[in-house]
C-alpha cells in the first residue's frame, strides 16, 4: 500500500494509490495520515475497494509530506559501512542515535533554507522508517509488526554547526526544512525488509551519492528494536537510518550547497524528491 497527501499546506488530502496508481481520497476512513490515525490504518483499508473511493487529481497538485507532523524524528549516524569508511571513522558497535527537531519536517519538494550563518550546508539521501504502532522493549522479531512502512528522506545538515560547534549533532541537523520527507510511505508488505534498495542523489544534475541499503550496518528491524530499549516509539515517529557515501563533507575538496543549487534524490520503489536551495 502506498500512502501520500496532496494539496497546499494546511489543505492536504490524505490518499492511497490504487492498483492503477490513481490517488484515492481516504478521508471516509481517516481524517488524515498522521500520529493520531496511523495505528491500524492499513488494516482498515486492507479489504476496501480502493477504486470506489473518490479520485484525487494529481495534475498540478502540490505533493505534501506523506503524513502530518510527526511527534519525534530520530536519526542513526554512520550506519553505512562505506560511509563510515568515507568519513574515516570506525564501524559503530551500537547504533548512534541523535535527533532532529520536529520543525525540520517538510514536504519532499519544499525548498532547502540557507541561512547567512551557514557555511557548510550538506545533503544525505536516507531511508526513513515510519512507525505504525507504539513500541517499547520489543525484540527484533517483533519490530516488523511495529513498522507501517518506509519513505524517502533528505537529512539536510549544516556541518560547521554539527562538527565545529560545541554540543551534539542535533545543532547541525535541526534548522527548518532540514528533513524533506516523501513523496509517499510504502508499507512493508510491498517493500519487504528494505534490505536491498538502490538509492541516489544528484546536485545540479551531477551524481553525488549512489548506494544501496544492503551496506547498512544495522538493519531496520534492529534499529527499531534497539531504540525501543531506551524510549517509547509512537505511531508516526520517523526514523532516518543513515546515508551512503558521497556527501559533500566526504569529498576532496569538500563541496557545499549554495543558494540556487538543485538537489534531486530517490530510492527505488519510494519515489523521488527535488529541492532548490533558497537564501533567507
Buried (B, 14 or more C-beta within 10 A) or exposed (E): BBBBBBBEEEEBBBBBBBEEEBBBBBEEBBEBBBBEBBBEBBEEBEEBEBEEBEEBEBEEBBBBBBBBEBBBBBBBBBBBBEBBBBBEEEEBEEBBBBBBBBBBBBBBBBBBBBEEEBEBBBBBBBBBBBBBBBBEEBEBEBBBEBBBBBBBBBBBBBBBBBEEEEEEBBBBBBBBBBBBBBBBBBBBEEBEBBEEBBBBBBBEEEEBBBBBBEBBBBBBBBBBBBBBEEEEBBBBBBBBBBBBBBBBBBBEEEBBBEBEBBBBBBBEBBBBBEBEBBEE
